[in-house]
Amino acid sequence: MTWRRALLKFRERKDEFFRAEHGSPFNGGGFAGLKYFDPDPDFRVEAELRRSPSPQTVVMTTSKGTRQLFNTVGSFELAITGEMVRVAAYQSAEREETNLFVPFRDATSGKESYGAARYLDMEVEHDDRYAVDFNYAYNPYCAYSDSYVCPLPPRENWLAVAVRAGEKKYHD
């Protein structure tokens, strides 16, 4: 399956889940489908995870003003729209989740995309080589309902560039 077809299939399955499943933030119905930026292979970047020499536990404030703990894993240095950026990757210090978690804001936040944050989740690659694909960037559940608590990205993951990939904001 091609990259584009796999991405579109992923989006289709996500819309189906949000429309029909019990765990959806749209339990009450009224789901009209998510809005996405057009697939763009320029926002899929091969990068090496530069592991933190001394990982630390950091506190991320949440959408409800509470706090969640995450362990720093490392960072990615990548070129986005011709500009070099650095984005940190974390793992939860409170749950058994092993995926890398990359919360970020960018120049589209609050305009074309959800204002608080978007997220990337990536399965751990043991050789530290990743395809960092912002086409899979998604809105946290708190973008759809006040019933959810979502961690906000730390300042180091506020990108000055516009990441026009992944989910757009749902509510206008």
N, C-alpha and C positions, 0 to 999 in steps of 0.2 A: 504494500500500500504506500502511496506517495505521502510525503510530509503534509501537503495541503489537504489531501483527502482524509488523512488520519486526524488532523486538526478539526476539520468540519464535522467528522463523525463524533469526535469528542464533544464538540459544542452541541450537536444534536442530542446526544445522550444526556448531557447536563440539562438541557431544556426539558427533556422528557422527565427526568428525575424531579426537577422543580415543579413541573406541571402536575405530576401524579403521585409522588411518593410521600409517605407519612413524615419523613425527616426533613422535608423541604421547608424553607422559611416562608413559603407561600401556602401553608397548610389550609388557610381559609379560602383558597381559590383566587381567582382574578389574575392569574399569572399570564402575561401576554408575550413571554419570550424575552430572553436577554438581548441586549444590544452589544455588538462587537465591532471593533475596528476590523477592517479587511485584513485577511491573512497577509503577512509581510515577512518573507524569509530574511530580510535585513535585520529583523529583531530576534533572530535565532543566532546566538553567538557561541562558538566553541571556546571554552575557557577552562583554565585550571584553577581549582580551589587552592588558594594560598592559606594553608592552615595557620591558625593563631599559635604563636610560639608558647604563649601562656594563656590558655583559654580561661575565661572568667564567666561568672554568672552575672547577667545584667537584668535589670528590672525594666519592663516595658509597661507604661501606663496604658490603660484600656479605654475604650469608648465610654465606659461608665465611671471612669475615675479610679477604678481599682488597679491592682498591679498583678502582673504575671512574670514569672521567672523563666529566663532562657539562658542557655549556655552558648557562648560565642564559639563558632567552629572555625571560621576563617572568612575570607572575602574573595570576590571575583573582581578582576580588573578587565573591563571590556570596552570596546568601541561601540557607541550607540550614536547613530546619525553623524558619524565622523568625530565624535568627541569621546575621549577616554573618561570613564567613570569607574568608581569603586563602589561595590555594594556588598554589605556584610550578610553572612549566612549564619543561622542559629539552629539550635535544637531545643525543644522544650525541656526545662529542668523539672517540670511538674508532672509530665505524662511520659508514658513509655514510647511515645512517637519517636521514630529514628530518622524520619525524613528531614532534609534540610528545609528550613523555613526562611524565606526572603521577603519580608514586608518592605514596601517602598512607597514613596510619593514621587511625583515627577511634575513636569510643567503642565501636564493635562489635568492634574488633580483639582477637583472643584469646578472644572470647566467641562471637559469632555469625559472625564472619568470621575469616579467616586472621590470626594474630597479628602476623606480621612486616610485612605490607603488602598493599595491593591497588594495581593500576595502572589508569590510563586512557591510551590512545593516541589521538591525534587527528591527522588530516591537516591540514597547514598551510593556513590560510585567509588569502589575501593581503590581505583587508580587516580582518584581526584580529578579526572577529566569529565567535564559536563557540557551538555548542550543547554545553555541558559536561554530558554525560549520564552520571551515576553508575550508571545501570542497566546500562551496559556495563563497569563496573569488574570487573576480573578478578584472579584469584590468579596470582602468578608460578609458574612450573614448580617452583620449590623447595618449594612447598606440597604437591606430590604426590610428589616424589622427592628424595632427598639427592644425586642425581647432578648437580643443576643449581646454578648460582651466580646469585644474584639481588641486584640493588642494593636497599638499604634506604632508605626515604625520609628525607631530612634533617629535622631538628627542625621547620623552618618548615612542613612538610607534615603535622604531627601535629595533626589536627583534634579539638577538644573535643566536637563534635557527633556524633551517631550517624547514619551514612550507611547506612540500611537499604535499599540498592539494590545491584544487581549480584550477584556470586557470594558465596555463604556459604562457610564453611570446609568442606573436604571430609572431613577426618578428625575424628571426635568423640572 
